């Protein structure tokens, strides 16, 4: 699972979050700053690819838009698994 901030905060590496999905499909991101993000579920994710604009552009439409609010838990029910080309 990869949580990437929306433009214009995309270049801030501190805002990028990663987690492995458990066998039951759940995952948790902690310490996420409020804002708008895209959530991606990659089957395999190359290290550092979140900073590669060409790589991420291929999958932009497959990310799920998530808005994080301070002090609230955000739940996403369905995130499609992406199998990189």
PDB file as gemmi writes it, atoms N, CA and C in Angstrom:
CRYST1    1.000    1.000    1.000  90.00  90.00  90.00 P 1                      
ATOM      1  N   UNK A   1       0.853  -1.167   0.000  1.00  0.00           N  
ATOM      2  CA  UNK A   1       0.000   0.000   0.000  1.00  0.00           C  
ATOM      3  C   UNK A   1       0.898   1.227   0.000  1.00  0.00           C  
ATOM      4  N   UNK A   2       0.565   2.170  -0.848  1.00  0.00           N  
ATOM      5  CA  UNK A   2       1.333   3.400  -0.963  1.00  0.00           C  
ATOM      6  C   UNK A   2       0.364   4.567  -0.879  1.00  0.00           C  
ATOM      7  N   UNK A   3       0.636   5.479   0.045  1.00  0.00           N  
ATOM      8  CA  UNK A   3      -0.165   6.686   0.211  1.00  0.00           C  
ATOM      9  C   UNK A   3       0.697   7.855  -0.222  1.00  0.00           C  
ATOM     10  N   UNK A   4       0.272   8.553  -1.278  1.00  0.00           N  
ATOM     11  CA  UNK A   4       1.058   9.621  -1.884  1.00  0.00           C  
ATOM     12  C   UNK A   4       0.268  10.917  -1.807  1.00  0.00           C  
ATOM     13  N   UNK A   5       0.891  12.001  -1.322  1.00  0.00           N  
ATOM     14  CA  UNK A   5       0.167  13.272  -1.235  1.00  0.00           C  
ATOM     15  C   UNK A   5      -0.154  13.825  -2.618  1.00  0.00           C  
ATOM     16  N   UNK A   6      -1.229  14.586  -2.672  1.00  0.00           N  
ATOM     17  CA  UNK A   6      -1.618  15.225  -3.925  1.00  0.00           C  
ATOM     18  C   UNK A   6      -0.646  16.356  -4.244  1.00  0.00           C  
ATOM     19  N   UNK A   7      -0.567  16.693  -5.514  1.00  0.00           N  
ATOM     20  CA  UNK A   7       0.210  17.861  -5.932  1.00  0.00           C  
ATOM     21  C   UNK A   7      -0.422  19.053  -5.219  1.00  0.00           C  
ATOM     22  N   UNK A   8       0.244  19.992  -4.644  1.00  0.00           N  
ATOM     23  CA  UNK A   8       1.637  20.370  -4.780  1.00  0.00           C  
ATOM     24  C   UNK A   8       2.563  19.777  -3.723  1.00  0.00           C  
ATOM     25  N   UNK A   9       2.063  18.920  -2.835  1.00  0.00           N  
ATOM     26  CA  UNK A   9       2.911  18.368  -1.769  1.00  0.00           C  
ATOM     27  C   UNK A   9       3.581  17.062  -2.179  1.00  0.00           C  
ATOM     28  N   UNK A  10       3.465  16.689  -3.429  1.00  0.00           N  
ATOM     29  CA  UNK A  10       3.999  15.425  -3.920  1.00  0.00           C  
ATOM     30  C   UNK A  10       5.504  15.291  -3.704  1.00  0.00           C  
ATOM     31  N   UNK A  11       6.232  16.378  -3.787  1.00  0.00           N  
ATOM     32  CA  UNK A  11       7.693  16.312  -3.673  1.00  0.00           C  
ATOM     33  C   UNK A  11       8.183  16.200  -2.234  1.00  0.00           C  
ATOM     34  N   UNK A  12       7.297  16.256  -1.240  1.00  0.00           N  
ATOM     35  CA  UNK A  12       7.690  16.154   0.171  1.00  0.00           C  
ATOM     36  C   UNK A  12       7.742  14.683   0.575  1.00  0.00           C  
ATOM     37  N   UNK A  13       8.948  14.092   0.665  1.00  0.00           N  
ATOM     38  CA  UNK A  13       9.056  12.660   0.957  1.00  0.00           C  
ATOM     39  C   UNK A  13       8.533  12.269   2.333  1.00  0.00           C  
ATOM     40  N   UNK A  14       8.465  13.183   3.263  1.00  0.00           N  
ATOM     41  CA  UNK A  14       7.963  12.887   4.612  1.00  0.00           C  
ATOM     42  C   UNK A  14       6.487  12.504   4.570  1.00  0.00           C  
ATOM     43  N   UNK A  15       5.765  12.980   3.575  1.00  0.00           N  
ATOM     44  CA  UNK A  15       4.328  12.728   3.488  1.00  0.00           C  
ATOM     45  C   UNK A  15       3.982  11.408   2.809  1.00  0.00           C  
ATOM     46  N   UNK A  16       4.968  10.729   2.244  1.00  0.00           N  
ATOM     47  CA  UNK A  16       4.728   9.446   1.586  1.00  0.00           C  
ATOM     48  C   UNK A  16       4.719   8.346   2.652  1.00  0.00           C  
ATOM     49  N   UNK A  17       3.725   7.473   2.601  1.00  0.00           N  
ATOM     50  CA  UNK A  17       3.586   6.402   3.587  1.00  0.00           C  
ATOM     51  C   UNK A  17       3.458   5.058   2.873  1.00  0.00           C  
ATOM     52  N   UNK A  18       3.983   4.015   3.511  1.00  0.00           N  
ATOM     53  CA  UNK A  18       3.942   2.666   2.960  1.00  0.00           C  
ATOM     54  C   UNK A  18       3.475   1.708   4.053  1.00  0.00           C  
ATOM     55  N   UNK A  19       2.775   0.670   3.665  1.00  0.00           N  
ATOM     56  CA  UNK A  19       2.408  -0.399   4.586  1.00  0.00           C  
ATOM     57  C   UNK A  19       2.147  -1.652   3.755  1.00  0.00           C  
ATOM     58  N   UNK A  20       2.405  -2.786   4.357  1.00  0.00           N  
ATOM     59  CA  UNK A  20       2.089  -4.054   3.711  1.00  0.00           C  
ATOM     60  C   UNK A  20       0.661  -4.430   4.062  1.00  0.00           C  
ATOM     61  N   UNK A  21      -0.040  -4.978   3.109  1.00  0.00           N  
ATOM     62  CA  UNK A  21      -1.403  -5.411   3.353  1.00  0.00           C  
ATOM     63  C   UNK A  21      -1.363  -6.770   4.041  1.00  0.00           C  
ATOM     64  N   UNK A  22      -2.171  -6.941   5.063  1.00  0.00           N  
ATOM     65  CA  UNK A  22      -2.236  -8.222   5.762  1.00  0.00           C  
ATOM     66  C   UNK A  22      -3.054  -9.203   4.921  1.00  0.00           C  
ATOM     67  N   UNK A  23      -3.005 -10.495   5.251  1.00  0.00           N  
ATOM     68  CA  UNK A  23      -3.757 -11.484   4.475  1.00  0.00           C  
ATOM     69  C   UNK A  23      -5.257 -11.196   4.400  1.00  0.00           C  
ATOM     70  N   UNK A  24      -5.793 -10.514   5.406  1.00  0.00           N  
ATOM     71  CA  UNK A  24      -7.229 -10.198   5.365  1.00  0.00           C  
ATOM     72  C   UNK A  24      -7.529  -8.911   4.597  1.00  0.00           C  
ATOM     73  N   UNK A  25      -6.496  -8.290   4.023  1.00  0.00           N  
ATOM     74  CA  UNK A  25      -6.692  -7.096   3.211  1.00  0.00           C  
ATOM     75  C   UNK A  25      -6.649  -5.792   3.970  1.00  0.00           C  
ATOM     76  N   UNK A  26      -6.320  -5.840   5.254  1.00  0.00           N  
ATOM     77  CA  UNK A  26      -6.294  -4.605   6.043  1.00  0.00           C  
ATOM     78  C   UNK A  26      -4.890  -3.999   6.056  1.00  0.00           C  
ATOM     79  N   UNK A  27      -4.830  -2.717   6.359  1.00  0.00           N  
ATOM     80  CA  UNK A  27      -3.570  -1.993   6.464  1.00  0.00           C  
ATOM     81  C   UNK A  27      -3.810  -0.762   7.330  1.00  0.00           C  
ATOM     82  N   UNK A  28      -2.723  -0.204   7.875  1.00  0.00           N  
ATOM     83  CA  UNK A  28      -2.834   0.967   8.739  1.00  0.00           C  
ATOM     84  C   UNK A  28      -1.686   1.919   8.427  1.00  0.00           C  
ATOM     85  N   UNK A  29      -2.008   3.185   8.256  1.00  0.00           N  
ATOM     86  CA  UNK A  29      -1.005   4.240   8.164  1.00  0.00           C  
ATOM     87  C   UNK A  29      -1.146   5.090   9.412  1.00  0.00           C  
ATOM     88  N   UNK A  30      -0.055   5.335  10.094  1.00  0.00           N  
ATOM     89  CA  UNK A  30      -0.087   6.166  11.304  1.00  0.00           C  
ATOM     90  C   UNK A  30       0.702   7.440  11.048  1.00  0.00           C  
ATOM     91  N   UNK A  31       0.318   8.505  11.732  1.00  0.00           N  
ATOM     92  CA  UNK A  31       1.050   9.760  11.639  1.00  0.00           C  
ATOM     93  C   UNK A  31       0.924  10.439  10.290  1.00  0.00           C  
ATOM     94  N   UNK A  32      -0.228  10.329   9.671  1.00  0.00           N  
ATOM     95  CA  UNK A  32      -0.452  10.953   8.369  1.00  0.00           C  
ATOM     96  C   UNK A  32      -0.932  12.389   8.584  1.00  0.00           C  
ATOM     97  N   UNK A  33      -0.248  13.327   7.955  1.00  0.00           N  
ATOM     98  CA  UNK A  33      -0.635  14.735   8.049  1.00  0.00           C  
ATOM     99  C   UNK A  33      -1.962  14.957   7.327  1.00  0.00           C  
ATOM    100  N   UNK A  34      -2.813  15.835   7.858  1.00  0.00           N  
ATOM    101  CA  UNK A  34      -4.073  16.132   7.168  1.00  0.00           C  
ATOM    102  C   UNK A  34      -3.814  16.604   5.733  1.00  0.00           C  
ATOM    103  N   UNK A  35      -4.714  16.242   4.860  1.00  0.00           N  
ATOM    104  CA  UNK A  35      -4.593  16.665   3.467  1.00  0.00           C  
ATOM    105  C   UNK A  35      -5.216  15.655   2.531  1.00  0.00           C  
ATOM    106  N   UNK A  36      -4.995  15.866   1.249  1.00  0.00           N  
ATOM    107  CA  UNK A  36      -5.531  14.996   0.212  1.00  0.00           C  
ATOM    108  C   UNK A  36      -4.414  14.111  -0.327  1.00  0.00           C  
ATOM    109  N   UNK A  37      -4.733  12.831  -0.477  1.00  0.00           N  
ATOM    110  CA  UNK A  37      -3.765  11.830  -0.910  1.00  0.00           C  
ATOM    111  C   UNK A  37      -4.388  10.926  -1.955  1.00  0.00           C  
ATOM    112  N   UNK A  38      -3.541  10.161  -2.625  1.00  0.00           N  
ATOM    113  CA  UNK A  38      -3.991   9.062  -3.471  1.00  0.00           C  
ATOM    114  C   UNK A  38      -3.439   7.790  -2.844  1.00  0.00           C  
ATOM    115  N   UNK A  39      -4.281   6.771  -2.748  1.00  0.00           N  
ATOM    116  CA  UNK A  39      -3.904   5.489  -2.173  1.00  0.00           C  
ATOM    117  C   UNK A  39      -3.808   4.471  -3.301  1.00  0.00           C  
ATOM    118  N   UNK A  40      -2.684   3.764  -3.336  1.00  0.00           N  
ATOM    119  CA  UNK A  40      -2.429   2.753  -4.355  1.00  0.00           C  
ATOM    120  C   UNK A  40      -2.120   1.427  -3.679  1.00  0.00           C  
ATOM    121  N   UNK A  41      -2.611   0.342  -4.274  1.00  0.00           N  
ATOM    122  CA  UNK A  41      -2.319  -1.008  -3.781  1.00  0.00           C  
ATOM    123  C   UNK A  41      -1.546  -1.731  -4.877  1.00  0.00           C  
ATOM    124  N   UNK A  42      -0.226  -1.712  -4.783  1.00  0.00           N  
ATOM    125  CA  UNK A  42       0.626  -2.369  -5.766  1.00  0.00           C  
ATOM    126  C   UNK A  42       0.942  -3.789  -5.327  1.00  0.00           C  
ATOM    127  N   UNK A  43       0.867  -4.715  -6.253  1.00  0.00           N  
ATOM    128  CA  UNK A  43       1.280  -6.080  -5.967  1.00  0.00           C  
ATOM    129  C   UNK A  43       2.787  -6.103  -5.691  1.00  0.00           C  
ATOM    130  N   UNK A  44       3.538  -5.369  -6.504  1.00  0.00           N  
ATOM    131  CA  UNK A  44       4.979  -5.199  -6.337  1.00  0.00           C  
ATOM    132  C   UNK A  44       5.258  -3.722  -6.557  1.00  0.00           C  
ATOM    133  N   UNK A  45       6.060  -3.135  -5.665  1.00  0.00           N  
ATOM    134  CA  UNK A  45       6.336  -1.700  -5.795  1.00  0.00           C  
ATOM    135  C   UNK A  45       7.834  -1.460  -5.764  1.00  0.00           C  
ATOM    136  N   UNK A  46       8.393  -0.963  -6.868  1.00  0.00           N  
ATOM    137  CA  UNK A  46       9.838  -0.698  -6.902  1.00  0.00           C  
ATOM    138  C   UNK A  46      10.230   0.389  -5.897  1.00  0.00           C  
ATOM    139  N   UNK A  47      11.292   0.149  -5.168  1.00  0.00           N  
ATOM    140  CA  UNK A  47      11.769   1.105  -4.165  1.00  0.00           C  
ATOM    141  C   UNK A  47      11.992   2.478  -4.811  1.00  0.00           C  
ATOM    142  N   UNK A  48      11.414   3.502  -4.184  1.00  0.00           N  
ATOM    143  CA  UNK A  48      11.588   4.873  -4.644  1.00  0.00           C  
ATOM    144  C   UNK A  48      10.699   5.278  -5.804  1.00  0.00           C  
ATOM    145  N   UNK A  49       9.857   4.374  -6.272  1.00  0.00           N  
ATOM    146  CA  UNK A  49       9.022   4.672  -7.440  1.00  0.00           C  
ATOM    147  C   UNK A  49       8.012   5.783  -7.191  1.00  0.00           C  
ATOM    148  N   UNK A  50       7.666   6.024  -5.927  1.00  0.00           N  
ATOM    149  CA  UNK A  50       6.702   7.092  -5.632  1.00  0.00           C  
ATOM    150  C   UNK A  50       7.239   8.466  -6.024  1.00  0.00           C  
ATOM    151  N   UNK A  51       8.559   8.573  -6.187  1.00  0.00           N  
ATOM    152  CA  UNK A  51       9.174   9.847  -6.583  1.00  0.00           C  
ATOM    153  C   UNK A  51       9.447   9.894  -8.086  1.00  0.00           C  
ATOM    154  N   UNK A  52       9.100   8.824  -8.793  1.00  0.00           N  
ATOM    155  CA  UNK A  52       9.303   8.750 -10.235  1.00  0.00           C  
ATOM    156  C   UNK A  52       7.998   9.143 -10.921  1.00  0.00           C  
ATOM    157  N   UNK A  53       7.932  10.374 -11.412  1.00  0.00           N  
ATOM    158  CA  UNK A  53       6.686  10.889 -11.974  1.00  0.00           C  
ATOM    159  C   UNK A  53       6.208  10.075 -13.176  1.00  0.00           C  
ATOM    160  N   UNK A  54       7.119   9.552 -13.981  1.00  0.00           N  
ATOM    161  CA  UNK A  54       6.720   8.739 -15.129  1.00  0.00           C  
ATOM    162  C   UNK A  54       6.078   7.424 -14.677  1.00  0.00           C  
ATOM    163  N   UNK A  55       6.672   6.790 -13.656  1.00  0.00           N  
ATOM    164  CA  UNK A  55       6.113   5.545 -13.134  1.00  0.00           C  
ATOM    165  C   UNK A  55       4.721   5.783 -12.556  1.00  0.00           C  
ATOM    166  N   UNK A  56       4.590   6.782 -11.693  1.00  0.00           N  
ATOM    167  CA  UNK A  56       3.311   7.038 -11.029  1.00  0.00           C  
ATOM    168  C   UNK A  56       2.242   7.507 -12.013  1.00  0.00           C  
ATOM    169  N   UNK A  57       2.635   8.228 -13.059  1.00  0.00           N  
ATOM    170  CA  UNK A  57       1.669   8.719 -14.048  1.00  0.00           C  
ATOM    171  C   UNK A  57       0.941   7.570 -14.736  1.00  0.00           C  
ATOM    172  N   UNK A  58       1.611   6.437 -14.881  1.00  0.00           N  
ATOM    173  CA  UNK A  58       0.990   5.259 -15.507  1.00  0.00           C  
ATOM    174  C   UNK A  58      -0.217   4.755 -14.717  1.00  0.00           C  
ATOM    175  N   UNK A  59      -0.209   5.014 -13.421  1.00  0.00           N  
ATOM    176  CA  UNK A  59      -1.221   4.442 -12.523  1.00  0.00           C  
ATOM    177  C   UNK A  59      -2.105   5.492 -11.855  1.00  0.00           C  
ATOM    178  N   UNK A  60      -1.932   6.747 -12.204  1.00  0.00           N  
ATOM    179  CA  UNK A  60      -2.656   7.853 -11.558  1.00  0.00           C  
ATOM    180  C   UNK A  60      -4.160   7.602 -11.470  1.00  0.00           C  
ATOM    181  N   UNK A  61      -4.753   7.114 -12.543  1.00  0.00           N  
ATOM    182  CA  UNK A  61      -6.204   6.905 -12.573  1.00  0.00           C  
ATOM    183  C   UNK A  61      -6.649   5.709 -11.730  1.00  0.00           C  
ATOM    184  N   UNK A  62      -5.707   4.893 -11.284  1.00  0.00           N  
ATOM    185  CA  UNK A  62      -6.061   3.698 -10.508  1.00  0.00           C  
ATOM    186  C   UNK A  62      -5.957   3.923  -9.006  1.00  0.00           C  
ATOM    187  N   UNK A  63      -5.449   5.088  -8.613  1.00  0.00           N  
ATOM    188  CA  UNK A  63      -5.367   5.417  -7.197  1.00  0.00           C  
ATOM    189  C   UNK A  63      -6.728   5.845  -6.664  1.00  0.00           C  
ATOM    190  N   UNK A  64      -6.917   5.670  -5.371  1.00  0.00           N  
ATOM    191  CA  UNK A  64      -8.169   6.052  -4.717  1.00  0.00           C  
ATOM    192  C   UNK A  64      -7.915   7.342  -3.941  1.00  0.00           C  
ATOM    193  N   UNK A  65      -8.710   8.360  -4.213  1.00  0.00           N  
ATOM    194  CA  UNK A  65      -8.578   9.641  -3.534  1.00  0.00           C  
ATOM    195  C   UNK A  65      -9.003   9.503  -2.078  1.00  0.00           C  
ATOM    196  N   UNK A  66      -8.150   9.975  -1.165  1.00  0.00           N  
ATOM    197  CA  UNK A  66      -8.411   9.895   0.268  1.00  0.00           C  
ATOM    198  C   UNK A  66      -8.159  11.272   0.876  1.00  0.00           C  
ATOM    199  N   UNK A  67      -9.087  11.748   1.690  1.00  0.00           N  
ATOM    200  CA  UNK A  67      -8.892  12.988   2.430  1.00  0.00           C  
ATOM    201  C   UNK A  67      -8.695  12.632   3.891  1.00  0.00           C  
ATOM    202  N   UNK A  68      -7.583  13.079   4.456  1.00  0.00           N  
ATOM    203  CA  UNK A  68      -7.265  12.806   5.854  1.00  0.00           C  
ATOM    204  C   UNK A  68      -7.548  14.070   6.660  1.00  0.00           C  
ATOM    205  N   UNK A  69      -8.343  13.910   7.715  1.00  0.00           N  
ATOM    206  CA  UNK A  69      -8.656  15.011   8.612  1.00  0.00           C  
ATOM    207  C   UNK A  69      -7.993  14.771   9.958  1.00  0.00           C  
ATOM    208  N   UNK A  70      -7.555  15.835  10.604  1.00  0.00           N  
ATOM    209  CA  UNK A  70      -6.869  15.722  11.893  1.00  0.00           C  
ATOM    210  C   UNK A  70      -7.740  15.011  12.916  1.00  0.00           C  
ATOM    211  N   UNK A  71      -7.160  14.004  13.568  1.00  0.00           N  
ATOM    212  CA  UNK A  71      -7.831  13.311  14.661  1.00  0.00           C  
ATOM    213  C   UNK A  71      -8.900  12.321  14.248  1.00  0.00           C  
ATOM    214  N   UNK A  72      -9.096  12.108  12.959  1.00  0.00           N  
ATOM    215  CA  UNK A  72     -10.132  11.184  12.503  1.00  0.00           C  
ATOM    216  C   UNK A  72      -9.517   9.993  11.795  1.00  0.00           C  
ATOM    217  N   UNK A  73     -10.177   8.865  11.917  1.00  0.00           N  
ATOM    218  CA  UNK A  73      -9.752   7.664  11.209  1.00  0.00           C  
ATOM    219  C   UNK A  73     -10.442   7.653   9.851  1.00  0.00           C  
ATOM    220  N   UNK A  74      -9.691   7.395   8.809  1.00  0.00           N  
ATOM    221  CA  UNK A  74     -10.233   7.328   7.461  1.00  0.00           C  
ATOM    222  C   UNK A  74     -10.263   5.876   7.034  1.00  0.00           C  
ATOM    223  N   UNK A  75     -11.382   5.455   6.479  1.00  0.00           N  
ATOM    224  CA  UNK A  75     -11.495   4.084   6.008  1.00  0.00           C  
ATOM    225  C   UNK A  75     -11.748   4.074   4.510  1.00  0.00           C  
ATOM    226  N   UNK A  76     -11.066   3.203   3.820  1.00  0.00           N  
ATOM    227  CA  UNK A  76     -11.272   3.002   2.395  1.00  0.00           C  
ATOM    228  C   UNK A  76     -11.681   1.558   2.218  1.00  0.00           C  
ATOM    229  N   UNK A  77     -12.782   1.342   1.564  1.00  0.00           N  
ATOM    230  CA  UNK A  77     -13.292  -0.017   1.463  1.00  0.00           C  
ATOM    231  C   UNK A  77     -12.689  -0.813   0.316  1.00  0.00           C  
ATOM    232  N   UNK A  78     -12.478  -0.195  -0.834  1.00  0.00           N  
ATOM    233  CA  UNK A  78     -11.967  -0.932  -1.988  1.00  0.00           C  
ATOM    234  C   UNK A  78     -10.838  -0.161  -2.660  1.00  0.00           C  
ATOM    235  N   UNK A  79      -9.715  -0.838  -2.791  1.00  0.00           N  
ATOM    236  CA  UNK A  79      -8.563  -0.288  -3.512  1.00  0.00           C  
ATOM    237  C   UNK A  79      -8.119  -1.372  -4.491  1.00  0.00           C  
ATOM    238  N   UNK A  80      -8.175  -1.095  -5.797  1.00  0.00           N  
ATOM    239  CA  UNK A  80      -7.800  -2.123  -6.765  1.00  0.00           C  
ATOM    240  C   UNK A  80      -6.312  -2.449  -6.697  1.00  0.00           C  
ATOM    241  N   UNK A  81      -5.988  -3.731  -6.801  1.00  0.00           N  
ATOM    242  CA  UNK A  81      -4.596  -4.174  -6.811  1.00  0.00           C  
ATOM    243  C   UNK A  81      -3.999  -3.832  -8.182  1.00  0.00           C  
ATOM    244  N   UNK A  82      -2.831  -3.204  -8.165  1.00  0.00           N  
ATOM    245  CA  UNK A  82      -2.144  -2.827  -9.399  1.00  0.00           C  
ATOM    246  C   UNK A  82      -0.975  -3.779  -9.606  1.00  0.00           C  
ATOM    247  N   UNK A  83      -0.940  -4.373 -10.771  1.00  0.00           N  
ATOM    248  CA  UNK A  83       0.163  -5.239 -11.161  1.00  0.00           C  
ATOM    249  C   UNK A  83       0.998  -4.477 -12.176  1.00  0.00           C  
ATOM    250  N   UNK A  84       2.151  -3.922 -11.745  1.00  0.00           N  
ATOM    251  CA  UNK A  84       2.962  -3.090 -12.652  1.00  0.00           C  
ATOM    252  C   UNK A  84       3.321  -3.823 -13.937  1.00  0.00           C  
ATOM    253  N   UNK A  85       3.408  -3.031 -14.998  1.00  0.00           N  
ATOM    254  CA  UNK A  85       3.717  -3.556 -16.333  1.00  0.00           C  
ATOM    255  C   UNK A  85       5.148  -4.041 -16.400  1.00  0.00           C  
TER     256      UNK A  85                                                      
END                                                                             
